[in-house]
Amino acid sequence: MNRVSPAILRFLATSAIALAVPLTALAQTASAPASSPEHRGHPGEPAVMHMLRGLDLTESQRGQIKALADFQREAVRTGMQKVRELRRSLHEQAFADKYDAAAASAKADQLARAEADLARLTTENMQKIYALLTPDQQAKLKERLSRHEEHEQRQLGGPRYDHRSK
């Protein structure tokens, strides 16, 4: 049986956690019923709208953002299902009677690609939404995200992203 280096195992574990946390939060928010606290919005409103509250969006901006969210919804749902299935498959490999390192490695590679595709999809959609905002709205959003990040640092003890202009 081939041994996998501890550095690779640490990298895979760290990568899986780093990707799983935001994607899990996104999935919970996107799939939460409108009446739940995770939705943070109004019935029929895309979950992303809670982040944009207070930016004084025009009706045109709201319509365009809703259209983008509606367009992405099924792709995200499909991507999350693929990620869940691949994680389940890796879990089964870990506890199989006979471990197949090549199969586990192939599944891990597929999982990494699926998570990367999902992260890219979400990032591209957020960029499209960001591009719809006026410069003033963009500045307000960056400030809000920075305040949120500072709050997370106090709560969790570490920075994740820097949303301030470079």
N, C-alpha and C positions, 0 to 999 in steps of 0.2 A: 504494500500500500504506500503510495506517495504521501509524504508529509508536506503540509502547507506551512510556509514560514509564518512565524508569529506576527511579523510586521504586516503581512498581507491580511491575516485574520483581523488584526486591529484596524487596518484601513477599511476592510469590508464592514466590520461592525460599526465603526464610526460613521462611515458613509451611509449605511442603512439607517442609523439613528438620525443623522442630520437631515436626510431626505424624508424619513417617515414622519417626523414630528410636524413640519409645516403641512405636509400633504394630508396627514390625518386630520389636522385642524381644518384644512380646506374642505375635506370630504364631510366632516361633521357639520360644518357651517352650511355647505351646499345641500346636504341631504336632510338638514334639520327641518322639522315641520315649522310652518310660519308662526305657530303659537309658542314655540320653545324659546328659551332665552338665548340659545346658540345662534338663532337666526338673526336677531338684532334688527329686524326690519319689519316691513309691513307685508301683509299677505299679497302674493303676486309680485313682489319686488325682488330683484336679484340680490343675493346675499352681499355682493360687493358694494351695494349702495350704502350700507352702514358706514363704510370707510369714507364715503364721499359726502356724508351729511354735513351741513353747515357751509358747504362751498358755494351755495346759491347757484346750483345748476339750472340752466335754461331747460325748457321743455324739450327743445331739440337735443340737447346733450343727454337728458334722461332717456329719450327715445333711442338714441344711438347706443348708449351704454346698455340698455335693456336688450337691444338687438344683438350686440356683441355677446352678452352673457347667455342669451338664449341659444345663440349659434354654438357657443363653446360647451354648454351644459352636457350634451350627449357625448362629446368627445372626452370630457373629463370623467364622466361616469364610466365610459368604456375603458379608459386608461386606468382608473382606480380598480375596476374589476380585474383587469389583467394583472396589476400589481398584487392584489390580494391572492389571486390564483397562484402566481409564481412564489409568493411568500409561503403559501400553504404547501406547495410542492417542495420547497427547500426544507420546510419544517419536517415534512414526511421523510425526506432524505436523511435528515439528522437523526431520526429515530428508527430508521429501517434496520432490519435484521442484518442485512449485508450492505455496507456503505459503498457507494459508487462515486469516487472522487471526480471522475470525468463528468458524470451526469450532474453532480452538485455544482461543479464549476460552470457547466453550460447553463444551468438554471440561474446561477448567480449573475452570469453575464447578461442573460435575458432580463432578469430583474433590474439590473443597473440600467440597461437600455430603456426599459419601460418607465422607470422612475425619471430618467433624464428626459424622455419624450414628454412626460406629464409636466415636469418642471418647465421645460421649454414652452409648452403650450400655454401654461398659466402665465409665464413671464411675457410672452408675446401678446397675450390678451390684455394684461395689465398695461403694457406699453401703449397699446391701441387706445385704451381708456384714458391713460395719462395724456396722450397726444390730443384728445378732444377737449382738454381743459385749457382755460386761458392761462397766461403766465401768472396772474395773481392767484388763481385757483391752484396751480401747480405749487407755488410757494407756500400757500396755506397747507396743502396736503403734505409737503415735505416737513413743515414745522410740526404738524400733527404726528407724523410718523416718528420724528425725532423725539418728541415728548413721550410717545408710546414706548419707544426703545429705551429711553432713560428710565421709565417706570419699570420695564422688564429687567433692566440692569439692577435696579434696587431690589426687585423681587427675587430674581433668579441668580444674581451675582455675576453677570457677564454680558458683554455686548454681542449682538448678532450681526447687525447691519448698520451702516452709517448712511442716513438718507439726506444728509446735508449736501449742498452743492459742493462740488470739488473745485 
